[in-house]
Amino acid sequence: MKLVHVTSSPVRKSAGVREVVLGLAQQQRAQGLDVSVLGLDHPDWATEKHEWDGIPTTVTPVKGPRAFGYSPDMARVLREM
């Protein structure tokens, strides 16, 4: 089974969402599931991506104000996963 977690941001500044998604993905992977994560790019991603411990994680660029979370590439990337 292929699972994709879609999140606003895979970085620590996401107020706890990162920890929940990362923990869930790690547990699902330990159960033998094919899991990956898709999120919005963030300036901190370059320094934090190593913390995802081999969980395939893709980020897409944000267009316009970051608070809107608009990424026109996200739907395409999700379809391709």
C-alpha positions in Angstrom: 0.0 0.0 0.0 1.3 3.4 -0.9 0.7 6.2 1.6 1.4 9.9 1.1 1.1 12.4 3.9 0.4 15.9 2.7 1.4 18.6 5.1 1.8 22.4 5.1 5.4 22.2 6.1 7.9 19.5 7.0 10.0 21.8 9.2 10.0 22.4 13.0 8.4 25.8 12.7 5.1 24.1 11.7 4.0 24.1 15.4 4.1 20.3 16.0 2.7 19.1 12.7 6.1 18.0 11.6 6.6 15.8 14.7 3.2 14.1 14.2 3.7 13.5 10.5 7.3 12.3 10.9 6.4 10.0 13.8 3.4 8.5 12.0 5.5 8.0 8.8 8.3 6.3 10.7 5.8 3.9 12.4 4.1 3.1 9.2 7.4 2.4 7.5 8.4 0.1 10.4 5.2 -1.8 9.6 6.4 -2.3 6.0 4.2 0.3 4.4 5.4 2.4 1.4 5.1 5.9 2.9 6.2 9.3 1.7 5.6 12.9 2.6 4.6 15.9 0.4 4.8 19.5 1.8 5.4 23.1 1.1 9.0 24.3 0.7 10.4 26.4 3.6 13.7 28.2 4.0 14.6 25.8 6.8 14.0 22.7 4.7 17.6 22.6 3.4 19.0 22.3 7.0 16.3 20.0 8.4 15.7 17.5 5.6 18.3 15.1 6.9 16.1 14.6 10.0 13.5 12.7 8.0 15.5 9.5 8.5 15.1 8.2 5.0 11.4 8.9 4.6 11.0 10.1 1.0 9.9 13.7 1.4 9.2 16.1 -1.5 8.6 19.9 -1.1 7.0 22.2 -3.7 7.6 25.9 -4.0 5.1 28.4 -2.6 3.7 31.1 -4.8 2.6 34.4 -3.3 2.3 35.0 0.4 3.4 32.0 2.4 0.4 32.3 4.7 -1.9 31.3 1.8 0.1 28.1 1.3 -0.5 28.2 -2.5 1.7 25.8 -4.5 0.4 25.1 -8.0 2.9 22.3 -8.4 1.6 20.3 -5.5 -1.3 18.7 -7.3 0.9 17.6 -10.2 3.6 16.1 -7.9 0.9 14.3 -5.8 -0.5 12.7 -9.0 3.0 11.5 -10.0 3.7 9.9 -6.6 
